Amino acid sequence: MLIVLSSATSAERLKKLLGAEKIPSEIVQTPKSISEGGCGYSLKVADARADEAVKKARELHIGIKGVYTEESAGKKLTYRRKE
């Protein structure tokens, strides 16, 4: 699952906070197909832990632009907005 954030700083902050909660995550560039207004950063989190990660971000007032599921269509990844 991808949590699209407003800045690299937000992504780094959330990654650190999730790490303290034992929720693994990875900072990735937001794919162009879902990027709103240029480049951006997202946090990749296991689907099973995504709700916890989103809840933590909201508790800490870290702005989320969107949450997307990743779907594989052969070699191509597609994204569907979750909320």
N, CA, C and O atoms as a printed pandas DataFrame, in Angstrom:
     atom_number atom_name residue_name chain_id  residue_number  x_coord  y_coord  z_coord
0              1         N          MET        A               1    0.850   -1.166    0.000
1              2        CA          MET        A               1    0.000    0.000    0.000
2              3         C          MET        A               1    0.895    1.228    0.000
3              4         O          MET        A               1    1.941    1.236    0.649
4              5         N          LEU        A               2    0.496    2.255   -0.716
5              6        CA          LEU        A               2    1.241    3.509   -0.759
6              7         C          LEU        A               2    0.469    4.599   -0.037
7              8         O          LEU        A               2   -0.714    4.818   -0.301
8              9         N          ILE        A               3    1.143    5.274    0.869
9             10        CA          ILE        A               3    0.580    6.442    1.546
10            11         C          ILE        A               3    1.293    7.641    0.943
11            12         O          ILE        A               3    2.490    7.828    1.164
12            13         N          VAL        A               4    0.571    8.451    0.185
13            14        CA          VAL        A               4    1.151    9.606   -0.499
14            15         C          VAL        A               4    1.161   10.787    0.470
15            16         O          VAL        A               4    0.140   11.154    1.052
16            17         N          LEU        A               5    2.353   11.370    0.622
17            18        CA          LEU        A               5    2.542   12.455    1.578
18            19         C          LEU        A               5    2.892   13.752    0.877
19            20         O          LEU        A               5    3.208   13.762   -0.313
20            21         N          SER        A               6    2.834   14.847    1.624
21            22        CA          SER        A               6    3.016   16.163    1.015
22            23         C          SER        A               6    4.474   16.563    0.824
23            24         O          SER        A               6    4.757   17.488    0.062
24            25         N          SER        A               7    5.407   15.888    1.497
25            26        CA          SER        A               7    6.812   16.267    1.358
26            27         C          SER        A               7    7.729   15.128    1.785
27            28         O          SER        A               7    7.309   14.164    2.425
28            29         N          ALA        A               8    8.999   15.276    1.406
29            30        CA          ALA        A               8   10.009   14.297    1.825
30            31         C          ALA        A               8   10.160   14.329    3.337
31            32         O          ALA        A               8   10.365   13.291    3.967
32            33         N          THR        A               9   10.060   15.514    3.919
33            34        CA          THR        A               9   10.176   15.646    5.373
34            35         C          THR        A               9    9.058   14.875    6.072
35            36         O          THR        A               9    9.297   14.196    7.070
36            37         N          SER        A              10    7.850   14.981    5.550
37            38        CA          SER        A              10    6.722   14.240    6.138
38            39         C          SER        A              10    6.946   12.740    6.022
39            40         O          SER        A              10    6.661   11.991    6.956
40            41         N          ALA        A              11    7.454   12.303    4.878
41            42        CA          ALA        A              11    7.724   10.877    4.669
42            43         C          ALA        A              11    8.780   10.377    5.657
43            44         O          ALA        A              11    8.626    9.312    6.255
44            45         N          GLU        A              12    9.844   11.148    5.819
45            46        CA          GLU        A              12   10.908   10.762    6.749
46            47         C          GLU        A              12   10.406   10.739    8.191
47            48         O          GLU        A              12   10.734    9.832    8.956
48            49         N          ARG        A              13    9.623   11.725    8.547
49            50        CA          ARG        A              13    9.076   11.795    9.914
50            51         C          ARG        A              13    8.164   10.606   10.203
51            52         O          ARG        A              13    8.278    9.972   11.252
52            53         N          LEU        A              14    7.265   10.306    9.276
53            54        CA          LEU        A              14    6.347    9.198    9.484
54            55         C          LEU        A              14    7.095    7.870    9.503
55            56         O          LEU        A              14    6.771    6.999   10.310
56            57         N          LYS        A              15    8.084    7.697    8.635
57            58        CA          LYS        A              15    8.872    6.462    8.620
58            59         C          LYS        A              15    9.523    6.233    9.981
59            60         O          LYS        A              15    9.496    5.121   10.508
60            61         N          LYS        A              16   10.098    7.270   10.537
61            62        CA          LYS        A              16   10.757    7.170   11.847
62            63         C          LYS        A              16    9.750    6.797   12.937
63            64         O          LYS        A              16   10.025    5.937   13.773
64            65         N          LEU        A              17    8.595    7.442   12.924
65            66        CA          LEU        A              17    7.575    7.167   13.933
66            67         C          LEU        A              17    7.005    5.753   13.796
67            68         O          LEU        A              17    6.737    5.083   14.793
68            69         N          LEU        A              18    6.824    5.311   12.560
69            70        CA          LEU        A              18    6.331    3.947   12.350
70            71         C          LEU        A              18    7.369    2.915   12.786
71            72         O          LEU        A              18    7.020    1.863   13.322
72            73         N          GLY        A              19    8.638    3.219   12.556
73            74        CA          GLY        A              19    9.706    2.332   12.990
74            75         C          GLY        A              19    9.676    2.127   14.500
75            76         O          GLY        A              19    9.917    1.023   14.989
76            77         N          ALA        A              20    9.378    3.194   15.234
77            78        CA          ALA        A              20    9.280    3.100   16.697
78            79         C          ALA        A              20    8.114    2.205   17.115
79            80         O          ALA        A              20    8.123    1.627   18.202
80            81         N          GLU        A              21    7.105    2.096   16.235
81            82        CA          GLU        A              21    5.937    1.254   16.498
82            83         C          GLU        A              21    6.094   -0.138   15.888
83            84         O          GLU        A              21    5.157   -0.936   15.896
84            85         N          LYS        A              22    7.282   -0.422   15.360
85            86        CA          LYS        A              22    7.581   -1.721   14.725
86            87         C          LYS        A              22    6.725   -1.974   13.482
87            88         O          LYS        A              22    6.335   -3.107   13.198
88            89         N          ILE        A              23    6.438   -0.883   12.740
89            90        CA          ILE        A              23    5.706   -0.988   11.480
90            91         C          ILE        A              23    6.705   -0.681   10.362
91            92         O          ILE        A              23    7.062    0.479   10.157
92            93         N          PRO        A              24    7.161   -1.709    9.638
93            94        CA          PRO        A              24    8.148   -1.483    8.573
94            95         C          PRO        A              24    7.572   -0.635    7.438
95            96         O          PRO        A              24    6.405   -0.772    7.071
96            97         N          SER        A              25    8.409    0.239    6.896
97            98        CA          SER        A              25    7.986    1.072    5.771
98            99         C          SER        A              25    9.205    1.436    4.938
99           100         O          SER        A              25   10.348    1.284    5.371
100          101         N          GLU        A              26    8.931    1.921    3.734
101          102        CA          GLU        A              26    9.991    2.315    2.809
102          103         C          GLU        A              26    9.560    3.595    2.107
103          104         O          GLU        A              26    8.434    3.693    1.621
104          105         N          ILE        A              27   10.458    4.574    2.056
105          106        CA          ILE        A              27   10.169    5.812    1.333
106          107         C          ILE        A              27   10.442    5.576   -0.150
107          108         O          ILE        A              27   11.512    5.101   -0.530
108          109         N          VAL        A              28    9.450    5.918   -0.987
109          110        CA          VAL        A              28    9.581    5.779   -2.436
110          111         C          VAL        A              28    9.057    7.046   -3.102
111          112         O          VAL        A              28    8.249    7.776   -2.526
112          113         N          GLN        A              29    9.526    7.296   -4.319
113          114        CA          GLN        A              29    8.955    8.401   -5.080
114          115         C          GLN        A              29    7.541    8.014   -5.491
115          116         O          GLN        A              29    7.286    6.873   -5.877
116          117         N          THR        A              30    6.642    8.957   -5.407
117          118        CA          THR        A              30    5.271    8.696   -5.808
118          119         C          THR        A              30    5.219    8.475   -7.315
119          120         O          THR        A              30    5.738    9.292   -8.076
120          121         N          PRO        A              31    4.597    7.378   -7.759
121          122        CA          PRO        A              31    4.484    7.137   -9.201
122          123         C          PRO        A              31    3.774    8.300   -9.901
123          124         O          PRO        A              31    2.833    8.880   -9.359
124          125         N          LYS        A              32    4.233    8.630  -11.102
125          126        CA          LYS        A              32    3.656    9.748  -11.853
126          127         C          LYS        A              32    2.155    9.592  -12.072
127          128         O          LYS        A              32    1.424   10.581  -12.125
128          129         N          SER        A              33    1.701    8.357  -12.198
129          130        CA          SER        A              33    0.282    8.125  -12.477
130          131         C          SER        A              33   -0.633    8.549  -11.333
131          132         O          SER        A              33   -1.830    8.746  -11.543
132          133         N          ILE        A              34   -0.089    8.693  -10.127
133          134        CA          ILE        A              34   -0.925    9.122   -8.994
134          135         C          ILE        A              34   -0.402   10.390   -8.330
135          136         O          ILE        A              34   -0.977   10.869   -7.353
136          137         N          SER        A              35    0.692   10.933   -8.864
137          138        CA          SER        A              35    1.276   12.139   -8.295
138          139         C          SER        A              35    0.410   13.340   -8.649
139          140         O          SER        A              35    0.063   13.553   -9.810
140          141         N          GLU        A              36    0.073   14.109   -7.643
141          142        CA          GLU        A              36   -0.748   15.300   -7.849
142          143         C          GLU        A              36    0.162   16.517   -7.864
143          144         O          GLU        A              36    0.681   16.920   -6.823
144          145         N          GLY        A              37    0.354   17.091   -9.014
145          146        CA          GLY        A              37    1.146   18.307   -9.102
146          147         C          GLY        A              37    2.642   18.086   -9.005
147          148         O          GLY        A              37    3.310   18.738   -8.203
148          149         N          GLY        A              38    3.173   17.189   -9.797
149          150        CA          GLY        A              38    4.617   16.995   -9.827
150          151         C          GLY        A              38    5.083   15.845   -8.967
151          152         O          GLY        A              38    4.312   14.962   -8.591
152          153         N          CYS        A              39    6.378   15.883   -8.663
153          154        CA          CYS        A              39    6.956   14.764   -7.914
154          155         C          CYS        A              39    6.532   14.825   -6.452
155          156         O          CYS        A              39    6.140   15.874   -5.940
156          157         N          GLY        A              40    6.620   13.701   -5.813
157          158        CA          GLY        A              40    6.263   13.628   -4.415
158          159         C          GLY        A              40    6.842   12.369   -3.808
159          160         O          GLY        A              40    7.500   11.576   -4.481
160          161         N          TYR        A              41    6.588   12.204   -2.543
161          162        CA          TYR        A              41    7.097   11.042   -1.833
162          163         C          TYR        A              41    5.962   10.292   -1.167
163          164         O          TYR        A              41    4.969   10.867   -0.722
164          165         N          SER        A              42    6.151    8.998   -1.118
165          166        CA          SER        A              42    5.167    8.111   -0.512
166          167         C          SER        A              42    5.871    7.169    0.440
167          168         O          SER        A              42    7.086    6.979    0.382
168          169         N          LEU        A              43    5.087    6.596    1.304
169          170        CA          LEU        A              43    5.587    5.554    2.183
170          171         C          LEU        A              43    4.922    4.261    1.774
171          172         O          LEU        A              43    3.696    4.174    1.711
172          173         N          LYS        A              44    5.737    3.254    1.495
173          174        CA          LYS        A              44    5.222    1.938    1.129
174          175         C          LYS        A              44    5.139    1.111    2.411
175          176         O          LYS        A              44    6.131    0.939    3.120
176          177         N          VAL        A              45    3.943    0.604    2.693
177          178        CA          VAL        A              45    3.673   -0.141    3.921
178          179         C          VAL        A              45    2.922   -1.411    3.544
179          180         O          VAL        A              45    2.120   -1.408    2.610
180          181         N          ALA        A              46    3.179   -2.489    4.265
181          182        CA          ALA        A              46    2.439   -3.734    4.025
182          183         C          ALA        A              46    0.945   -3.473    4.186
183          184         O          ALA        A              46    0.527   -2.750    5.090
184          185         N          ASP        A              47    0.146   -4.067    3.304
185          186        CA          ASP        A              47   -1.305   -3.871    3.353
186          187         C          ASP        A              47   -1.874   -4.141    4.735
187          188         O          ASP        A              47   -2.773   -3.432    5.188
188          189         N          ALA        A              48   -1.356   -5.160    5.406
189          190        CA          ALA        A              48   -1.880   -5.550    6.719
190          191         C          ALA        A              48   -1.627   -4.490    7.793
191          192         O          ALA        A              48   -2.305   -4.482    8.821
192          193         N          ARG        A              49   -0.663   -3.601    7.568
193          194        CA          ARG        A              49   -0.321   -2.577    8.569
194          195         C          ARG        A              49   -0.698   -1.164    8.124
195          196         O          ARG        A              49   -0.455   -0.199    8.849
196          197         N          ALA        A              50   -1.282   -1.042    6.950
197          198        CA          ALA        A              50   -1.565    0.277    6.377
198          199         C          ALA        A              50   -2.541    1.088    7.219
199          200         O          ALA        A              50   -2.342    2.288    7.403
200          201         N          ASP        A              51   -3.588    0.459    7.730
201          202        CA          ASP        A              51   -4.562    1.201    8.538
202          203         C          ASP        A              51   -3.911    1.778    9.796
203          204         O          ASP        A              51   -4.215    2.901   10.198
204          205         N          GLU        A              52   -3.024    1.016   10.406
205          206        CA          GLU        A              52   -2.295    1.507   11.584
206          207         C          GLU        A              52   -1.419    2.705   11.216
207          208         O          GLU        A              52   -1.350    3.687   11.956
208          209         N          ALA        A              53   -0.755    2.610   10.067
209          210        CA          ALA        A              53    0.132    3.679    9.625
210          211         C          ALA        A              53   -0.650    4.957    9.344
211          212         O          ALA        A              53   -0.216    6.044    9.725
212          213         N          VAL        A              54   -1.789    4.837    8.686
213          214        CA          VAL        A              54   -2.626    6.002    8.388
214          215         C          VAL        A              54   -3.147    6.620    9.681
215          216         O          VAL        A              54   -3.154    7.842    9.835
216          217         N          LYS        A              55   -3.575    5.783   10.596
217          218        CA          LYS        A              55   -4.079    6.280   11.888
218          219         C          LYS        A              55   -2.995    7.058   12.618
219          220         O          LYS        A              55   -3.261    8.136   13.149
220          221         N          LYS        A              56   -1.773    6.525   12.650
221          222        CA          LYS        A              56   -0.650    7.191   13.317
222          223         C          LYS        A              56   -0.364    8.532   12.652
223          224         O          LYS        A              56   -0.145    9.525   13.345
224          225         N          ALA        A              57   -0.363    8.579   11.323
225          226        CA          ALA        A              57   -0.112    9.834   10.608
226          227         C          ALA        A              57   -1.158   10.882   10.976
227          228         O          ALA        A              57   -0.822   12.044   11.205
228          229         N          ARG        A              58   -2.407   10.478   11.031
229          230        CA          ARG        A              58   -3.480   11.432   11.355
230          231         C          ARG        A              58   -3.391   11.912   12.802
231          232         O          ARG        A              58   -3.631   13.084   13.091
232          233         N          GLU        A              59   -3.046   11.002   13.704
233          234        CA          GLU        A              59   -2.877   11.385   15.112
234          235         C          GLU        A              59   -1.797   12.449   15.256
235          236         O          GLU        A              59   -1.900   13.332   16.107
236          237         N          LEU        A              60   -0.763   12.365   14.425
237          238        CA          LEU        A              60    0.376   13.274   14.506
238          239         C          LEU        A              60    0.257   14.453   13.535
239          240         O          LEU        A              60    1.198   15.229   13.370
240          241         N          HIS        A              61   -0.909   14.575   12.898
241          242        CA          HIS        A              61   -1.204   15.681   11.976
242          243         C          HIS        A              61   -0.221   15.754   10.806
243          244         O          HIS        A              61    0.180   16.836   10.377
244          245         N          ILE        A              62    0.152   14.583   10.305
245          246        CA          ILE        A              62    0.988   14.507    9.099
246          247         C          ILE        A              62    0.033   14.404    7.914
247          248         O          ILE        A              62   -0.764   13.470    7.827
248          249         N          GLY        A              63    0.120   15.364    7.008
249          250        CA          GLY        A              63   -0.811   15.435    5.886
250          251         C          GLY        A              63   -0.666   14.273    4.908
251          252         O          GLY        A              63    0.427   13.974    4.429
252          253         N          ILE        A              64   -1.784   13.635    4.628
253          254        CA          ILE        A              64   -1.829   12.537    3.664
254          255         C          ILE        A              64   -2.596   13.007    2.441
255          256         O          ILE        A              64   -3.721   13.493    2.558
256          257         N          LYS        A              65   -1.988   12.862    1.260
257          258        CA          LYS        A              65   -2.659   13.232    0.015
258          259         C          LYS        A              65   -3.540   12.114   -0.502
259          260         O          LYS        A              65   -4.497   12.369   -1.234
260          261         N          GLY        A              66   -3.234   10.872   -0.132
261          262        CA          GLY        A              66   -4.031    9.740   -0.587
262          263         C          GLY        A              66   -3.406    8.431   -0.167
263          264         O          GLY        A              66   -2.223    8.365    0.167
264          265         N          VAL        A              67   -4.221    7.387   -0.188
265          266        CA          VAL        A              67   -3.767    6.037    0.116
266          267         C          VAL        A              67   -4.168    5.160   -1.066
267          268         O          VAL        A              67   -5.322    5.175   -1.494
268          269         N          TYR        A              68   -3.218    4.404   -1.585
269          270        CA          TYR        A              68   -3.452    3.620   -2.797
270          271         C          TYR        A              68   -3.020    2.175   -2.606
271          272         O          TYR        A              68   -2.026    1.885   -1.941
272          273         N          THR        A              69   -3.788    1.281   -3.202
273          274        CA          THR        A              69   -3.384   -0.120   -3.250
274          275         C          THR        A              69   -2.612   -0.334   -4.546
275          276         O          THR        A              69   -2.905    0.290   -5.566
276          277         N          GLU        A              70   -1.634   -1.214   -4.496
277          278        CA          GLU        A              70   -0.860   -1.577   -5.678
278          279         C          GLU        A              70   -1.437   -2.857   -6.254
279          280         O          GLU        A              70   -1.697   -3.821   -5.534
280          281         N          GLU        A              71   -1.633   -2.849   -7.561
281          282        CA          GLU        A              71   -2.145   -4.037   -8.230
282          283         C          GLU        A              71   -1.240   -4.351   -9.408
283          284         O          GLU        A              71   -0.889   -3.469  -10.193
284          285         N          SER        A              72   -0.871   -5.604   -9.520
285          286        CA          SER        A              72    0.018   -6.026  -10.589
286          287         C          SER        A              72   -0.800   -6.505  -11.786
287          288         O          SER        A              72   -1.673   -7.365  -11.665
288          289         N          ALA        A              73   -0.492   -5.924  -12.938
289          290        CA          ALA        A              73   -1.119   -6.338  -14.190
290          291         C          ALA        A              73    0.009   -6.762  -15.121
291          292         O          ALA        A              73    0.464   -5.986  -15.961
292          293         N          GLY        A              74    0.449   -7.997  -14.961
293          294        CA          GLY        A              74    1.616   -8.453  -15.716
294          295         C          GLY        A              74    2.857   -7.795  -15.151
295          296         O          GLY        A              74    3.150   -7.931  -13.963
296          297         N          LYS        A              75    3.592   -7.082  -15.997
297          298        CA          LYS        A              75    4.792   -6.383  -15.547
298          299         C          LYS        A              75    4.492   -4.966  -15.069
299          300         O          LYS        A              75    5.361   -4.296  -14.510
300          301         N          LYS        A              76    3.273   -4.517  -15.288
301          302        CA          LYS        A              76    2.913   -3.147  -14.967
302          303         C          LYS        A              76    2.168   -3.075  -13.630
303          304         O          LYS        A              76    1.294   -3.895  -13.347
304          305         N          LEU        A              77    2.527   -2.087  -12.822
305          306        CA          LEU        A              77    1.802   -1.846  -11.572
306          307         C          LEU        A              77    0.760   -0.767  -11.811
307          308         O          LEU        A              77    1.033    0.248  -12.452
308          309         N          THR        A              78   -0.421   -0.996  -11.295
309          310        CA          THR        A              78   -1.460    0.024  -11.334
310          311         C          THR        A              78   -1.842    0.341   -9.895
311          312         O          THR        A              78   -1.572   -0.440   -8.982
312          313         N          TYR        A              79   -2.470    1.490   -9.704
313          314        CA          TYR        A              79   -2.795    1.969   -8.366
314          315         C          TYR        A              79   -4.259    2.344   -8.299
315          316         O          TYR        A              79   -4.802    2.959   -9.217
316          317         N          ARG        A              80   -4.885    1.967   -7.207
317          318        CA          ARG        A              80   -6.289    2.311   -6.990
318          319         C          ARG        A              80   -6.413    3.036   -5.664
319          320         O          ARG        A              80   -5.939    2.557   -4.633
320          321         N          ARG        A              81   -7.059    4.203   -5.700
321          322        CA          ARG        A              81   -7.232    5.001   -4.489
322          323         C          ARG        A              81   -8.113    4.274   -3.503
323          324         O          ARG        A              81   -9.188    3.790   -3.859
324          325         N          LYS        A              82   -7.662    4.194   -2.258
325          326        CA          LYS        A              82   -8.395    3.479   -1.224
326          327         C          LYS        A              82   -9.432    4.362   -0.550
327          328         O          LYS        A              82  -10.530    3.907   -0.231
328          329         N          GLU        A              83   -9.087    5.616   -0.335
329          330        CA          GLU        A              83  -10.016    6.496    0.379
330          331         C          GLU        A              83  -10.265    7.759   -0.363
331          332         O          GLU        A              83  -11.024    8.609    0.102
